[in-house]
Every structure is written in structure tokens, then in C-alpha cells.
Amino acid sequence: MLDVVRWNKPKKPALADLQKLLQAEGLEYELYSDSPGTKYGRHKHPFDDFIVIVSGKMKIITDSQEWLMKPGDRLNLPANTAHSAEVVGREEVQYLSAAK
């Protein structure tokens, strides 16, 4: 199910904390970083994709919604969901991406 889980704790998340959350679910992940202004055109994956923002901001757009993702926010994207993404602001974005 398409879902966004917002980071609602007062303290910014640490990379290790976010990694532990994915590991606890048995998910293997990769750490990626993109420069300001980076854009990914509309595409889809044949697997469930889980994206967790570590630092910076990323806008993610599906046919039905748009989200501005900030540190600690997580997007659960079902397989074959068309989406695009764009790094927002002047800071590079770092994010964990896991597939299932």
C-alpha cells in the first residue's frame, strides 16, 4: 500500500537509527546521494520500494499525490507504481532505498 510515514520526533534522525529501522524489518538497503536539482523522470519498479530520507529534501510525485520528503520520512511505494522525484533546495539529499 502506498504510504508515507513522517518523522515526528523532535530530534533529527541519525543514519544509524534509520538503518536499524529497515534492518528490523529484514530489509536490505543501499545509501544513495543526489545533488541539488537532480530529477528522475516518471518510472516504475517491478518490486516494492522503500525510501527513507537521511538528509536534505526530495519531492516524490505519483499519479495521485505529491510529497515533500524530509529527514526521517519514509515512503512505501508498491511495485509498478509510476513515480518521479526531484531534489529540492540547495542541499544534497541522502536516502536509503530498500526493495522487497
C-alpha positions in Angstrom: 0.0 0.0 0.0 1.3 3.5 -0.9 2.1 5.2 2.4 4.2 8.0 3.8 5.4 7.8 7.4 6.5 11.2 8.7 9.4 11.5 11.2 7.6 13.0 14.3 10.4 13.1 16.9 11.9 16.4 17.9 15.5 15.2 17.3 16.8 14.8 13.7 17.3 11.1 12.8 20.7 9.7 12.7 21.7 7.4 9.8 22.3 4.5 12.2 18.8 4.9 13.6 17.2 4.8 10.2 19.3 1.8 9.2 18.2 -0.1 12.3 14.5 0.5 11.4 14.9 -1.1 8.0 17.1 -3.9 9.4 14.4 -4.7 12.0 12.0 -5.3 9.1 14.5 -7.6 7.4 15.1 -5.2 4.5 18.4 -4.8 2.8 19.2 -1.3 1.7 21.6 1.0 -0.2 22.6 4.5 0.7 22.3 7.0 -2.2 23.0 10.7 -2.5 21.9 13.1 -5.2 23.0 16.7 -5.9 20.6 19.7 -5.7 18.5 19.9 -8.8 18.7 16.2 -9.6 15.5 14.9 -11.3 14.2 11.4 -12.0 11.6 11.2 -14.7 8.4 9.1 -14.4 9.3 5.5 -14.0 8.3 2.4 -12.0 9.9 -0.7 -10.5 8.8 -4.3 -10.5 9.4 -4.5 -6.7 8.1 -2.7 -3.6 10.4 0.2 -2.9 11.0 1.8 0.5 12.7 5.2 0.5 13.9 6.9 3.8 15.3 10.4 3.7 18.6 10.7 5.7 19.3 14.4 4.9 18.1 17.1 2.5 14.7 17.2 0.9 13.2 15.3 -2.0 9.8 15.7 -3.8 8.2 12.5 -4.9 5.2 12.5 -7.2 2.8 9.7 -8.2 -0.3 9.9 -10.4 -2.4 10.6 -7.3 -0.2 12.6 -4.9 2.9 14.6 -4.3 5.1 14.6 -1.1 7.9 16.8 0.1 10.1 14.3 2.0 12.4 15.5 4.8 14.9 13.7 7.1 13.4 10.6 8.7 10.3 10.5 6.4 9.7 7.1 4.7 7.8 6.3 1.5 6.4 2.8 1.0 5.9 2.5 -2.8 4.2 -0.6 -4.1 5.6 -2.4 -7.1 4.7 -0.9 -10.5 3.7 2.5 -9.1 4.7 5.2 -11.6 6.5 8.0 -9.9 9.1 10.8 -10.4 11.4 12.5 -8.0 13.3 15.8 -7.6 15.9 17.0 -5.1 14.6 20.2 -3.6 16.7 23.1 -2.2 20.4 23.7 -2.2 21.5 20.7 -0.1 22.3 17.3 -1.5 19.8 14.6 -0.5 20.9 11.3 1.1 18.4 8.5 1.3 18.2 4.8 2.0 16.5 2.7 -0.6 15.3 -0.8 0.1 13.4 -3.3 -2.1 11.2 -6.2 -1.3 
